[in-house]
Amino acid sequence: MKSLADILSNFEHKIVQGNDTVHVNRIVFNSKEVKPGDLFVAIVGHSTDGHKYIVQAFEAGAEALVCEKIPESIPSGKTVVQVKNAQLALAAMAANYYGHPSETMKVVGITGTNGKTTTATMLYNVFRQLGYPCGLFSTVKVLINDEEMPATHTTPDPVTIQHHMAQMRDAGCEYCFMEVSSHGIEQYRTEYIHFNVGVFTNITQDHLDYHETFANYLNAKKRFFDRLPPDAYAIYNADDRNGHIMMQNCNGKKRSYALKRPADYKARLVRMEMGGMLLEIEGIQFWTLLTGLFNAYNLMAIYATATCFTDDKQELLAVLSKQNSVRGRFERIISEQKRYAIVDYAHTPDAVANVLSTIKEVRTGNEKVIVVIGAGGNRDKTKRPIMAANACKYADTVIFTSDNPRFEKPQDIIDEMKVGIPEHYTGSTFTIEQREEAIKVACGLAQPEDIILIAGKGHETYQEVEGKRHHFDDREIILNYLK
């Protein structure tokens, strides 16, 4: 149990009833999870308001309540605390509850539209291979040294973050690498975390279903850098036109990386093949198993970040050269007949274009490129036709199919995508709603040396339909039909 006084320290609040001498078991913001002795925090969220469930929380045994709006009736003997912003208060209370574990580690936050998972995961892998105990928060999983836990969000809620960080601290972790999503920034999930480094990869259209406008989306990302302390490093992609905007109000020590523009860290892509690329960083050439311009930028972000902590650049490049692709990120599969398949998480217009432009660079020109693509339901609808247009720009055959339809009809999503098919497109298009059947057809169409791109779901091992997740793994399916 923890003292409520300790949990409420160092941020503005008002005790409306009771006192802060009580002790509570846990901090909970979902009324369904409340148990006797817990502290319930009523959050005003994007789709629901926790204030509606205060009665249920008290009935379940909540010992204390933190809220923005005082309920009409409060059970006697219970403590009620009022705050201006319950989301921000939750972040503060979670950090207090677990003893501010981020202050015991070097914490690196990576944000941007594309490249977060690859950059964070490879930073974790690099520092593990350099001999350091590390933690990782990614879209795919949470890692504490070599112990793996499933991830439910790109950036978890503050209680989950602080809980895992406390576990990392107790396990002796010296570094923590974290994907920082725009939702996480907007909802204050990353507040009260001491970041030593912030990394900006790039920004393109995404999540407009939540942020409504690109300006709002950009500003959410920018706030992460606005809040960095002066002793932190701010690493940014100078080739992205919004990189300098991200740094405008940043008080951290700024360091840039680029392949085209002047920057603190410069790289040159010497040669690129399906099996890897020759990259030159600060005058030193090395071969990497990764390929594609987007991966060159990811490696630059990793290199620039790592040099904040190590001066041995030769050892760093040697470790970088050994890195393999992250699951579901340009993950290459080849059949005995030399038919190639690439599984990629590309679910934004820019990501689709990046993956396919890379394929264009490494193909000989004689083989066909077949794309299987869909779009997520209940998400930004404006990107659907753009994704289709980008797929048609580079592919000989495009098969439109279901992704995670959620609460939309798959055919409706496909129809909205197909609006983006260019009038002059001379390739073939198919509509196959069932995703497994679409992958099967793609494998049947492919001849030796042909390249199949399965876009959109990447590492995911499920398909979300009508609120339920059903097992579905693009990688499993493609391996079965490429036999």
C-alpha positions, -999 to +999 in steps of 0.1 A: +000+000+000+010+036-007+002+068+012-021+090-008-001+120+003+030+105-014+010+097-045-004+133-047+030+151-041+045+177-065+014+186-086-016+208-080-047+192-064-075+200-040-088+176-014-126+180-014-135+153+011-115+132+035-077+135+038-045+123+022-034+102+052-052+072+038-033+044+021-044+029-012-034-004-030-033+006-067-040+034-091-068+024-114-086+043-142-109+016-155-138+012-132-142-025-142-107-032-127-114-015-093-108-036-062-112-027-025-087-002-014-078+011-048-075+048-060-098+054-089-089+082-114-118+094-136-104+103-170-121+123-196-111+103-227-115+105-264-145+082-265-157+079-229-158+098-196-146+081-165-168+104-144-198+083-155-184+053-136-176+069-103-205+052-086-195+018-099-159+024-087-170+032-051-194+002-052-164-019-061-145-007-031-125+023-042-109+040-012-103+073-029-112+092-061-093+117-082-115+136-107-120+168-126-158+172-118-170+166-083-199+140-082-232+150-067-231+123-040-199+111-023-200+081+001-189+090+036-155+080+047-141+082+012-114+107+000-121+128-031-094+149-048-101+174-076-075+182-103-076+203-134-064+176-158-069+140-147-048+126-175-018+147-165-025+139-128-025+102-136+010+105-151+022+124-120+007+099-096+020+069-115+055+083-114+052+091-076+037+056-069+067+038-085+094+062-073+103+079-106+122+050-121+131+068-153+155+089-133+177+058-127+181+051-164+190+068-197+157+070-215+154+075-252+121+084-268+115+079-306+086+096-323+076+101-359+051+086-384+074+058-397+104+041-384+097+042-347+095+005-341+126-003-362+147+025-346+136+017-310+140-021-314+174-019-331+187+006-305+177-020-279+194-048-298+226-027-304+230-017-268+222-053-256+250-065-280+273-038-266+268-055-232+242-032-215+211-042-196+182-025-214+144-021-216+122-016-246+087-002-252+076-009-288+044-015-308+054-052-310+065-060-274+079-048-241+113-062-232+132-061-199+166-074-208+155-107-224+122-111-207+093-104-231+058-091-224+031-084-249+024-048-260-012-035-262-004+001-274+026+018-291+029+039-260+011+024-230-009+042-203+012+060-176+006+034-149+018+006-172+048+026-183+059+034-148+052-002-136+074-016-164+101+011-158+102+001-121+107-035-132+135-023-156+151-004-127+149-034-104+164-056-131+194-032-134+186-017-168+208+012-177+190+021-209+153+023-219+142+028-255+106+038-261+083+045-290+064+077-284+031+079-303+012+111-310-017+097-289+007+091-260+019+127-262-016+141-266-029+121-236+001+130-213+012+093-211+049+103-214+048+131-189+069+127-157+094+106-176+129+119-176+141+116-213+178+119-220+173+117-258+143+125-281+145+113-317+124+125-346+123+102-376+098+118-400+062+130-403+036+123-429-002+119-429-016+096-403-041+094-374-063+122-387-093+103-374-080+113-339-061+146-345-085+158-373-059+179-390-022+174-400-013+206-381-028+191-349-009+159-356+024+178-361+019+199-330+014+168-309+047+154-320+063+188-316+052+190-279+074+161-271+105+181-281+092+213-266+092+195-232+127+180-234+150+194-206+181+214-215+204+186-207+187+162-231+197+155-267+172+162-296+181+141-326+162+149-358+160+141-395+172+172-413+160+158-447+124+159-434+109+193-442+093+194-407+125+185-389+135+221-382+099+229-371+101+202-345+132+219-330+118+255-329+110+256-292+132+227-281+157+235-253+176+203-257+210+199-274+201+195-311+219+171-334+208+164-370+213+135-394+207+135-432+216+118-465+208+149-486+211+181-466+240+194-444+238+178-410+258+169-379+258+133-391+260+126-428+254+093-447+256+082-483+238+052-498+264+036-520+246+005-533+213-012-526+202-048-533+173-070-521+197-087-496+211-055-481+229-022-489+263-006-487+261+025-465+287+052-457+284+070-424+309+098-417+332+085-443+332+049-431+315+023-454+298-008-440+274-035-454+241-040-437+215-067-441+188-040-442+178-024-474+159+007-486+163+044-482+139+044-452+162+019-435+192+041-442+174+069-423+166+044-395+203+034-392+213+071-391+188+078-363+203+048-344+239+059-351+233+095-341+215+085-309+241+059-299+269+084-302+253+104-274+265+076-252+295+060-268+327+073-285+337+040-301+322+045-336+340+016-351+325-008-326+291+008-331+292+004-368+304-032-365+273-040-343+250-020-367+262-041-396+249-073-380+213-061-374+185-079-391+151-065-400+125-061-373+096-085-376+070-072-400+092-043-412+104-052-447+106-088-436+118-108-465+108-144-473+120-164-503+106-197-516+126-226-531+113-214-565+129-179-558+096-162-554+101-132-530+076-120-504+079-090-482+057-085-451+055-049-440+035-029-416+031-001-442-003+014-433+002+050-444+005+065-479+042+074-472+051+040-458+035+023-488+054+045-512+087+040-493+085+002-494+075+000-530+101+026-541+127+004-524+114-026-543+117-006-575+153+002-567+163-034-561+143-052-589+159-060-622+129-049-642+120-083-656+100-096-626+065-086-616+056-068-584+023-079-568+008-060-539-018-072-514-031-042-495-061-030-474-067-002-449-078-003-412-114+004-403-125+032-380-093+051-388-084+080-410-104+076-442-087+103-462-055+082-466-073+052-482-073+064-519-038+078-515-025+044-503-042+028-534-027+054-557+008+048-543+004+010-546-007+013-583+023+037-590+048+009-584+030-024-588+021-045-618-008-061-599-027-048-569-050-070-549-073-050-526-084-069-495-094-066-458-070-054-432-085-048-397-120-038-406-130-033-370-166-020-371-167-011-408-176-034-437-145-045-455-160-039-489-168-003-480-132+003-471-120-013-503-144+008-524-130+039-507-094+028-515-102+020-552-113+056-558-075+063-558-067+040-587-053+063-614-072+064-647-040+057-666-031+027-646-022-002-670-017-029-644-042-054-630-064-049-600-084-075-581-108-072-552-106-102-528-122-094-495-109-124-476-073-116-467-060-152-468-076-158-502-060-126-515-025-138-503-032-172-518-041-157-552-010-135-551+012-166-545-005-183-574+001-154-597+038-151-588+064-167-610+101-172-600+119-139-593+085-121-588+080-100-557+049-101-535+043-073-510+018-080-482+012-045-467-005-032-437-004-056-408+033-065-405+040-080-370+003-083-361-009-119-354-046-111-354-074-096-375-098-073-357-134-077-367-165-064-349-146-058-317-130-093-316-095-103-325-091-135-345-057-152-351-042-141-384-006-139-392+005-126-427+038-144-423+022-177-415-001-175-445+026-165-470+049-192-458+021-218-463+012-207-498+048-201-510+057-238-504 
